[in-house]
Amino acid sequence: MDILLVDDHRSVVEGTKMLIESEPGMKVTIETDVYKVPDLVRLKKFDVMLFDLYMPNMNGADLARKILEYVPDAMILIYSGFEIAPHFNLLMESGVSGFISKTSTREQLIQAIRCAARNEAVVPVRLLRQLRRQEIVVQSETGSEETTITQEEEKLLRELAKSKSNKEIAKTLMISQRSLEYSLTGLFQKLNVGSRVEVIKKAKSLGILPAEDLY
């Protein structure tokens, strides 16, 4: 089984490589530079890929999206030492097949890799409830039409209400600044507004955000 491990910490990947390769039949290729990963996956087929979540220049979610453009059936696991619950829905939308903590035992890590190789999702039970996507349906002031606001758009609105910069919001939501700009444009068009101030005001008037400043 060929496995690709992407992490910017050399000591971490070397240690994890030894851990995984102690299992018969598993061979690990390591890469610490996210920009080299696309070329790597185009040249070689990997059964399972493990991406660190927080890396310089590109996080694991954005890297997964990019790799899935080249290899749509890639089995990608987020391998992180940080809590992923706050970003769970965003990570699921990135197309990853599951998650495994860096604090997991060798047996848990090997089992997660084998599950992913069998096209099985690897998701902690405590996070399964977050798979239920929620949407907010609001009516226009005239009541003549409805607008659907997704859970991720609601999160974006909440961050905007905190007066954060695009860079800060992109980091919080685990998306690139370009993806954020696309999301903002779509949200502005959906709510028929042209600025941050207007979109927050509109969201409050529609009941998407609380009228009071709770942020």
Secondary structure by P-SEA (a helix, b strand, c coil): cbbbbbcccaaaaaaaaaaaaccccbbbbbbccccaaaaaaaaccccbbbbbcccccccaaaaaaaaaaaccccccccccccccccaaaaaaaacccbbbbccccaaaaaaaaaaaaacccccccccccccbbbbbbbbcccccbbbbbcaaaaaaaaaaaacccaaaaaaaacccaaaaaaaaaaaaaaaccccaaaaaaaaaaaccccccccc
